[in-house]
């Protein structure tokens, strides 16, 4: 819901940083892998109960996730880069709830499982829509620079990262945050199914 507004605001900063990275010879794929490594390090820190260091690593990971696209646009975007970006993003999104489940299995396992199931719904509806949209040669007006159709919803990247930040700041409230965000994800899935039903009939 907030991705377009947030990206519009930070895009000039990311583009400026991207120009320096391109001049230094840093490629987009390198940044993508670095961001994924930082995300996995964040999950590992959270799993061991180090929530604030995990939060710092998590935010650095998402900064890399914004920079890789900016670097790609400043050079030559590739299908390989787009594929890597979305695949590693989804692995990162799954790793954080799993890490909280590992940190406190008794209290967090069930809400983490519910949230991961909700993530399956948002991810599958997102990718399924993109596949059919590509078949119909549809383009996204909100995200024209993306490798494929980016379908919005109530829970996009900004909202997901916000939920993760809240979990790291108040880990004792993980279950409440996870259940609440799972409900919002469920609404997003219903919305996307409705959009697909209308647009592809």
Steps between C-alpha positions, in 0.01 A plus 500: 500500500784739585773374265432743215499806728812390689695412186409830339648684798823302535567435131716813450721401796535143376582618148771730634655219702468266203706730280787483749475121519503469121808722483664272757423199281242341731234306310133457582525122549781548752279735702209254479713220644643733767149602602392137521805413713417786737139378516610149591736644761203694642296179520788321673538781755126495573500121536762535775301774674711795387206705381652849474810386306257300286300816438810691386598219263142478375489870414839484329373207297199698380726794413695267274170381354422856396848567368522197272209620291642851482837365385328280243310799359823700487664226292310225317210324675494124435239228535751306709524790743124531527468127560768500770355807669147367548611145584743608771250755631241229561758281673588793726134567582455135601820490706401772748181337641685168505777663702251622760357146520849365565565767764189397697338182365241475776368852459575580137475180294125512434474874419810468279338208315180700451697798369704280264178348366370853439828583323441200274171658400644844428802358316301258285235758408774754421697263275194341336369842405841598362516184286160556342562875467818425300297270275263791432792747466364710785719766662485647850442875509617529862821298449598533132870436573445151645591183313140380507155613608503607865151458640426710807284427799445580864827331600796582277871518581473818710229358724684168534825667604309718746353186657848344524635817663223492760572132569868575561426798724234315702575127462266413788215622279603286202188283511263798501685672216524178297130418534399857420724519194380159383145638497614795288679259265178300472315816394769564239460147361123545469551836327750353254278204419219746433722713275619194308145369465386831354801576282563159345147382423 
